[in-house]
Amino acid sequence: MLWSSFEEALGMFELDKVKDNDLQNLFVIIYIDDDNREQVVAPAIAAPNIFERLGKLFSDWARDINTGLNKICPKCEFSDDSLFLTFNYTDTLEFVYNVSEDCIKHLNGRAATDKSVVIGHNRKVNPFEAYTGNAGNIRKENNGFLQLSEYADLRKDGHKQVEKAFVNFPKDALRTIKDVTVMGHSYGRVDDSYFQSVISYLPDNITWHLGYHTADDEKHLNAFVGKFKITNFKAYIF
């Protein structure tokens, strides 16, 4: 499954189950034993604060992956004047491709330095509208309403993350960019707000180089260019 499939799945929970079942049996938990020796995958009852913990859990997971980067061989070359926006939590660009940290912006956080990273869905949920219990019971301490609130908080704000990434980039410099290459991305809907913001910072006459792996990826790519009205692009198999 694609990474985006997980985040899109987060946005597909039935709200009544989120509200009424204390998140029981909604997850397959991936965890490591007390001695950090063995990864176990098993169905389990999720902790009540699972949404709050997701960012830390994925930061831990990405840090573990970082330890194997020395086994990866680079597959391509980048020009020295390239700038990178990465959705990846790992240090692949830094260690595998020897890209300077000054040229990289980790849109959703960097596991090597951040205790928690950004993970979530793109579904808009208003807890006040979604809560179907007695209106008089909508209080901060109400468990059902609280869980819906936590679920709503799990929504990723792509506009905010892109703005943070570009805060130190002069807008005039961004307007000189001529080419944008997308590689290793699924063009999933969960990241629409990210691309919408990136496009707003860039000139209209840039050339997009859009990579894809499979026929399904190509379908998503075509939907992507249609959605954002991208006319000047070249698709390539990566």
Salt bridges, closest charged atoms under 4 A:
GLU7 OE1 - LYS156 NZ 3.07
GLU14 OE2 - LYS17 NZ 3.86
ASP20 OD1 - LYS19 NZ 2.56
ASP33 OD2 - ARG37 NE 3.79
ASP35 OD2 - ARG37 NH2 3.11
ASP60 OD2 - LYS56 NZ 3.15
ASP60 OD1 - ARG63 NH2 2.37
ASP91 OD1 - ARG110 NE 2.66
GLU94 OE2 - HIS106 NE2 2.76
GLU94 OE2 - ARG110 NE 3.75
GLU101 OE2 - ARG110 NH2 3.44
GLU141 OE2 - ARG139 NE 2.79
ASP179 OD1 - HIS209 NE2 2.85
ASP191 OD1 - LYS156 NZ 2.99
ASP191 OD2 - HIS185 NE2 3.17
ASP192 OD2 - LYS227 NZ 2.86
